[in-house]
């Protein structure tokens, strides 16, 4: 069976039903290992125990951008190939991305209070991440406003692709503007600058968060496909001749 | 070229005539700027410091306010379908429409800005910088805004949604516009860099705005 065959919504639903239990188990296992590692990881010599917020904050920040990139690729699928599964993927991604962005901002501000002395600063990275959250909410609002899911998908796809400009701004904001938020420490040309004792729990947590996203995304896509079927069935039912008159009679 | 000139003339005439609402934006601009001193207090030194930012935010809000007229009227009377079916590339049509819309609603904002700057107690140099940045920046706002107008064209009350969708995209323009406009307060050296970036953003948004809006209009018409 080729990969293309999974692009059929019915096969896709069948596949997700088979894969989901394994993904859930994998996610739980990764979170268990990651949280255990986080608990074992040493406190920072300056930040003390607050450094552990990072193990939640950083994976969420990565995912907030990863989810948007996924949605942008799905939007290309919507506009270029008009594929219904691409619409579904983009739609299911938006609330998840918004949630990860929100958790990233919330944990970041909880960390900022003891470390920077304030919950919020108008720093380049914080601001661009907030803009990302607003864009997610705007995309969700657009999904909710247009009734026809096919039309909504195309409108949202155009907007998603225009908003991609924000991703490099978030990624490189700490390098372009010399601001309060610390620069990248893990993905660097000259290797990571964090100690291995903190690096491995962080990477496991990132993997766990990615698995969590994949699981929730597959489930949300499945729900969306079923929701569309219900909608189509209802519309067909309403369009059937005689149904309305029977009810009134 | 001829159809484009005709289209520009049509758009321009439609917006300045009765029911076009071209001056509504300028009036709204005046009101926003008038309301600010009531909010922050009539401290002249403070007003001079935040003046460029207030003018920019006022211009941004006024631009958003008039955007729903960009495609809505044409859709209501069917002209949009004719434009979609015509031989001229839709990207060019959108470009001309936005240009005409800007000259009818954006340009008045730039023209009244110096008068409003006097309310803000700004000195001549700062006024000049603000007007220059607005002249370059308001087309960028109109073209980016056209994306929101095109996406929400088929909705009955798309105005608020369009503003929500567009505001995040206009933040870079606002940042560099305000930083260029306020730079003269500290010294002339800092003006050119943000101003040139603003020019770049404006050119970029001419392209992105035309292409994305045209695509959105095509999809909405299907």
Interface residues (C-beta under 8 A of the other chain):
Chain A: X79 X127 X131 X134 X135 X137 X138 X141 X142 X145 X146 X151 X154 X155 X158 X159 X161 X162 X163 X165 X166 X169
Chain B: X147 X151 X152 X154 X155 X158 X161 X164 X165 X167 X168 X169 X171 X172 X208 X212 X215 X216 X219 X220 X222
